[in-house]
Amino acid sequence: MTKKELHIRITERRMNKLRLYAAKKDTTIAQVVEELLGTLPEITDILQVG
């Protein structure tokens, strides 16, 4: 699977929160975002609800 880039705008406060969280977990910001996205329901689950 090829990797894609994601560019988002967030507040400085949220960026700092993200940086601190990643540092505390000894991981990268990209890995934190990947893990959070992994908690979203599968697309088939979403389509079945609506």
Backbone as a printed PyTorch tensor [residue, N CA C, xyz], in Angstrom:
tensor([[[  0.8530,  -1.1740,   0.0000],
         [  0.0000,   0.0000,   0.0000],
         [  0.8990,   1.2370,   0.0000]],

        [[  0.6050,   2.1580,  -0.8950],
         [  1.4210,   3.3620,  -0.9660],
         [  0.9850,   4.3580,   0.0980]],

        [[  1.9270,   5.1420,   0.5370],
         [  1.6580,   6.1620,   1.5540],
         [  1.2370,   7.4570,   0.8650]],

        [[  0.3480,   8.1690,   1.4750],
         [ -0.1140,   9.4750,   0.9980],
         [  0.1650,  10.5020,   2.0880]],

        [[  0.2050,  11.7550,   1.6890],
         [  0.4160,  12.8320,   2.6540],
         [ -0.9130,  13.4410,   3.0580]],

        [[ -0.9600,  13.9110,   4.2990],
         [ -2.1400,  14.5770,   4.8260],
         [ -1.6890,  15.9030,   5.4250]],

        [[ -2.2720,  16.9720,   4.9450],
         [ -1.9650,  18.3000,   5.4730],
         [ -3.2290,  18.8520,   6.1100]],

        [[ -3.1180,  19.2250,   7.3760],
         [ -4.2770,  19.7840,   8.0800],
         [ -3.8720,  21.0550,   8.8130]],

        [[ -4.8500,  21.8630,   9.0970],
         [ -4.6270,  23.0630,   9.9040],
         [ -5.2940,  22.8400,  11.2470]],

        [[ -4.5120,  22.9870,  12.2910],
         [ -5.0470,  22.8670,  13.6470],
         [ -4.5070,  24.0240,  14.4710]],

        [[ -5.1500,  24.2570,  15.5920],
         [ -4.7110,  25.3540,  16.4450],
         [ -3.3470,  25.0270,  17.0460]],

        [[ -2.6560,  26.0540,  17.4480],
         [ -1.3610,  25.8660,  18.0840],
         [ -1.5060,  25.0310,  19.3590]],

        [[ -2.5930,  25.2580,  20.0610],
         [ -2.8470,  24.5100,  21.3030],
         [ -2.9710,  23.0020,  21.0240]],

        [[ -3.7200,  22.6630,  19.9800],
         [ -3.8640,  21.2380,  19.6390],
         [ -2.5600,  20.6450,  19.1290]],

        [[ -1.8010,  21.4340,  18.3880],
         [ -0.5060,  20.9490,  17.9000],
         [  0.4320,  20.6690,  19.0650]],

        [[  0.4430,  21.5530,  20.0280],
         [  1.2780,  21.3430,  21.2160],
         [  0.8280,  20.1000,  21.9810]],

        [[ -0.4810,  19.9390,  22.0830],
         [ -1.0270,  18.7560,  22.7550],
         [ -0.5900,  17.4830,  22.0260]],

        [[ -0.6450,  17.5120,  20.7150],
         [ -0.2300,  16.3770,  19.9010],
         [  1.2600,  16.0890,  20.0530]],

        [[  2.0670,  17.1300,  20.0380],
         [  3.5190,  16.9670,  20.2240],
         [  3.8400,  16.3600,  21.5930]],

        [[  3.2020,  16.8870,  22.6220],
         [  3.4510,  16.3810,  23.9700],
         [  3.0200,  14.9260,  24.1100]],

        [[  1.8670,  14.6030,  23.5440],
         [  1.3720,  13.2320,  23.6020],
         [  2.3350,  12.2830,  22.8990]],

        [[  2.7660,  12.6640,  21.7110],
         [  3.6990,  11.8220,  20.9570],
         [  5.0150,  11.6480,  21.7110]],

        [[  5.5120,  12.7180,  22.2850],
         [  6.7700,  12.6440,  23.0370],
         [  6.6150,  11.7420,  24.2600]],

        [[  5.4990,  11.8810,  24.9520],
         [  5.2740,  11.0680,  26.1470],
         [  5.1740,   9.5830,  25.7920]],

        [[  4.5790,   9.2900,  24.6380],
         [  4.4300,   7.9030,  24.1900],
         [  5.6630,   7.4150,  23.4160]],

        [[  6.6670,   8.2890,  23.2700],
         [  7.8950,   7.9690,  22.5330],
         [  7.5800,   7.4730,  21.1210]],

        [[  6.7700,   8.2480,  20.4100],
         [  6.3590,   7.9150,  19.0550],
         [  6.3320,   9.1900,  18.2190]],

        [[  6.0280,   9.0520,  16.9570],
         [  5.9490,  10.2330,  16.0960],
         [  4.5180,  10.7290,  16.0220]],

        [[  4.3670,  11.9650,  15.5970],
         [  3.0360,  12.5310,  15.4010],
         [  2.2940,  11.7290,  14.3340]],

        [[  2.9900,  11.3470,  13.2850],
         [  2.3680,  10.5520,  12.2230],
         [  1.8240,   9.2370,  12.7720]],

        [[  2.5750,   8.6000,  13.6590],
         [  2.1050,   7.3410,  14.2370],
         [  0.8880,   7.5540,  15.1290]],

        [[  0.8530,   8.6590,  15.8590],
         [ -0.3070,   8.9700,  16.6950],
         [ -1.5420,   9.1490,  15.8150]],

        [[ -1.4080,   9.9030,  14.7370],
         [ -2.5280,  10.1280,  13.8310],
         [ -2.9690,   8.8150,  13.1960]],

        [[ -2.0170,   7.9930,  12.7600],
         [ -2.3420,   6.6870,  12.1760],
         [ -3.1490,   5.8410,  13.1600]],

        [[ -2.7240,   5.8240,  14.4120],
         [ -3.4230,   5.0390,  15.4290],
         [ -4.8360,   5.5730,  15.6600]],

        [[ -4.9810,   6.8930,  15.7090],
         [ -6.3080,   7.4800,  15.9010],
         [ -7.2240,   7.1710,  14.7190]],

        [[ -6.6880,   7.2600,  13.5120],
         [ -7.4850,   6.9250,  12.3370],
         [ -7.8790,   5.4540,  12.3380]],

        [[ -7.0260,   4.6350,  12.8970],
         [ -7.3240,   3.2120,  12.9900],
         [ -8.4880,   2.9020,  13.9110]],

        [[ -8.8410,   3.8360,  14.7840],
         [ -9.9640,   3.6120,  15.6980],
         [-11.3110,   3.9430,  15.0530]],

        [[-11.2860,   4.5650,  13.8800],
         [-12.5400,   4.8810,  13.1800],
         [-13.1750,   3.5880,  12.6730]],

        [[-14.5170,   3.5640,  12.6070],
         [-15.1740,   2.3570,  12.1010],
         [-14.8320,   2.1280,  10.6290]],

        [[-14.9080,   0.8860,  10.2140],
         [-14.6640,   0.5480,   8.8130],
         [-15.7320,   1.1930,   7.9420]],

        [[-15.3870,   1.4920,   6.7110],
         [-16.3130,   2.1730,   5.8020],
         [-17.5770,   1.3520,   5.5730]],

        [[-17.4590,   0.0250,   5.5480],
         [-18.6520,  -0.8130,   5.3480],
         [-19.5990,  -0.6750,   6.5270]],

        [[-19.0570,  -0.5100,   7.7360],
         [-19.8990,  -0.3050,   8.9150],
         [-20.6420,   1.0150,   8.8360]],

        [[-19.9760,   2.0320,   8.3400],
         [-20.5740,   3.3550,   8.2280],
         [-21.7190,   3.3260,   7.1960]],

        [[-21.4820,   2.6670,   6.0630],
         [-22.4790,   2.6160,   5.0020],
         [-23.7160,   1.8230,   5.4250]],

        [[-23.5480,   0.8110,   6.2590],
         [-24.6770,   0.0070,   6.6910],
         [-25.5900,   0.7730,   7.6480]],

        [[-25.0270,   1.6870,   8.4360],
         [-25.8150,   2.4490,   9.3930],
         [-26.7110,   3.4420,   8.6730]],

        [[-26.1690,   4.1360,   7.6520],
         [-26.9060,   5.1950,   6.9630],
         [-27.7630,   4.6610,   5.9080]]])
